[in-house]
Each structure stands twice: as structure tokens, then as C-alpha cells.
Amino acid sequence: MNAPTPHTVHAAQGKPAAGQPIAFVSAEALRERVHAAVNDDHLRSSFRGAMDFLMAKRAAQFPDESELVSLRSLSEAIRQYSLSKLPDLLEQLEANLTRNGVHVHWAETPDEANAIMLDIARRHQAKLIVKGKSMVSEEIEFNHAMEAAGIGALESDMGEYIVQLAGEKPSHIIMPAIHKTKEQIATLFAEKVPGVDYTDNVDALIQIGRQVLREKFEQAEIGLSGVNFAVAETGTLCLVENEGNGRMCTTVPKVHIAITGIEKVVEKLEHVAPLYSILTRSATGQAVSTYFNLISGPRKADEKDGPQEVHLVLLDNGRSQAYADEQLRKTLQCIRCGACMNHCPVYTRIGGHAYGTTYPGPIGKIVSPHMMGLEQTHLLPTLSTLCGACGEVCPVKIPIPELLVRLRGEAQSAPHANPAMVGQGAGYKPLVSFAWRMWARIYAQPGAYKAFSWLASRFRVFSPSRQSGWTVARTPLKPAPKRLRDMVRERH
Ligand code: SF4
């Protein structure tokens, strides 16, 4: 197995990641999805309402602008510092986790990650895996991989449970079922949960879900969770959650598997506090979450609960490729708060499903190309107004608009040429460069410009319908039938 040891992260030179994308929405399908979403008044008003609510809650958490400014700077610095030492921190994390009794695994691709976890499940003859919230497990389509092997994987986060029942993917990284109304959830429960009658009482619906899940926690042989921060100096996995299901997944079954992207490492425990503070406030507008779990190993001999075995799977899936490029590395600063989505005018109008990728919204548009290749995702960076709201709100100051412009350029110049995101100098093309130089000369000489614009409007019918990368996502450029100078002359 070509596992990404810290050395491969050191050595990564921008080469395409191995492995095929497992989720792919074609350009045609993406257009159709966006079109359908934009025309769905109900969906638009639901998302608008939910996002306005979250934006107001976040704003209320930062009444003091100067505190926000300094916390953002501190968080950005911690993330950049952690990434600058990533290979060393990964080695330290592995050593300390191993010392604590945690089994550490490295996976380069989704297939490798699934194979590792399937192997653990088979060794324990598991029939059911109960899951806490984990976007990385969505990224690798863990549920499908387990189900294909005859092992049940049940979501225990309420939102994830609802979308799993509906056979859908999450539409938001923090609130997976935010696109559903309580009436839709009531209908879903009545149809899918045995013995449940229709009720749209929210408390009753939550109790129904809890009842189903409580039994499953006891039955499951394995609990799976994500990781919000992994602390290298102590070998600690930090888990932020609100429902308590994460704690159930990581303590009740006899085996706990945690899965995370390799970028989630920080050096010291003291680095977690500011990140945690800005994460919860940016994500759900909470000062702190209801639960904050610190996991440093399996159950000890004198402890009453906890798993007997703990595993951590560290997934690359294109991250070391992003890491190799100084500008794209900033993508890895993300702490998955979802604030960029809540503030994005495009996400707010089309919702998360229209993107067709695991991570929707602004963050999805900059991380998906690393995971799935720019060939597969070349339209994603165009789903943006470049208004800058995402960059302004990001708690770790990822320059999302800047990265989107870079990806747009690269996608436009060679969307089909590269099997994956390569990311270096792809924007340069001699022909394009020559065309711009000629244009600059014509534009600088009034006589030449006059003649050129006259010719362009006379012969506009010969404008090509395909204009290099421009027409991949836009209508062809055509000179106006009448020049502006002629229209002005006619008026006066
Ligand atoms: S890009 Fe920034 S705002 Fe968006 S999810 Fe990541 S940390 Fe949050």
C-alpha cells in the first residue's frame, strides 16, 4: 500500500493524487442541478431563513470587533504554524498515539481507508458500525463500502440519520439535514421507521430518533467518529459535538475507529482552545459546544467504560498535493466550521446538493479539486460571485476568493488535460498571451482601434461559437452589431 507517510508529504511535488474520484457530477448534471435549485422557491426560502438565522447567531457571538480580529489572526497563525510543521507533527502524533495504545493507519486514497476499516471490522466480526458525524467518512463513501461488504453503518447524528433515512447526502457540513422541513422529516419517519405514526412535533421526532439509536449503540461492535483536532504532543483526539452521540460512539462499542484528514494536526493542547472557541462561534453561534471529547487511548484497566481498542485512520486523498503548493496549502487551514457557506450568496440560493460534491459551498469549491481532480470539478470554481464574503468570514482567514480565481484560471486553460489538480503555472498559454499583447497594441492606437472595431462589428457573424476555455461555462463573446461610437453619433 502506498500510504502517505510523513515522508511522502515532505516529498510531494504537486503530482496528481492516485485513485479515482468516487463522487462525480458531470458539467451537464451540475448545470441541471443548479437550474433546478434556483427555480425551487421552497428550497431557496428555507436556505435563506436558515442561513440568516446562523449569520445572526454568529454575529451575536462577536459583539466586540477587536476580539474577533485578534482571535482570527491567532487562529490563522496556529493553523499556518501547524501546517508548516505538518510532516514532523504527523510523526509525533503517530508516536504519541501509539505510545497511548492507539493503532495508527495511513491511507492515501478512499479505497485504502475503506479497506483498512473493513479489515478491522472483519477481524471483530462486526455486523453494525454506529457512526458519529464525520465528513471524511462521507468523503470516502464509507457507508457504501461497508454495506457492499454486508456490514451496516448507521448514522447517529440526528441530521445525518435523517439524510441517511432519506437516501441523501448532507447538504451542509455542520447541519446535514438543513434542507428538510419538519413536515418532510415527519413523513420520512412515518414511512421509514417501523411503528411510527406521523407527527410533526419536533420534540417527539427527536425522541423517536433517539430511541432507535439508543438500541443501536448497544448492538454495534464498532463506533466510528471524525476528529476536529489531533494534538501531536500528547497524542489526543479532540471531538466537538452537541448531541452526545459522538461520546456514545466512542465509548459504548468495544472498538472505536476515528478517521481524519492529515491536516487536522496541531502541535500543542494550548493550540486547541482558540480554534475551538472560534469554531463553535463561527459554526453554530455557540460560545461552547455541549460536548467536547478528548480521547487519548483505549480503556485502562481501572476504567469503567470506553473501548478496548482505538484506531486512527489518517487520510491523504489529495491533501499532500495541496500541501506541496504554497498558495493551495492555505486550503488545509480549514477547520470545517461552515461559516463560508452560511454567508455565500450562491450556496444560500442553491443549497448544498446542487454542488454534487461531499463538501459544498465555498470550501467545497477549493477542496474538491484536490480530492477529485480539476478535470472532474472544473465548473465548481465558477459557482461564485467572487463577492468575497467567504474570505471575510472565514475564522482562519483562508483567502477563498483568491484561490477560486486561481482554480478558475487553471480549469479554464486545461480542464480536461490533467487527470487531477496539478496547480502550477497551468494558466499560461502562448496563444492567449499573444492575443492579449496584440489587443494592447490595437487599444493603445485610436486609429487602429477604430478600424478594428469597425471590422469586428461588420464580421461578427464569423465569431467562433467555441472560444477556448471561455465557452466551457459561458456564452460565446460576440462583437456588438453597432459600435458605441456609431450609436453616440446617431443620437446627437
Ligand atoms: S473555509 Fe473557513 S469558513 Fe469555510 S468551513 Fe473552512 S474554516 Fe470555515
Residues whose N, C-alpha, C, O or C-beta is under 5 A from the ligand:
A	BS01	SF4	C334 I335 R336 C337 G338 A339 C340 I363 C390 V393 C394 P395 I398
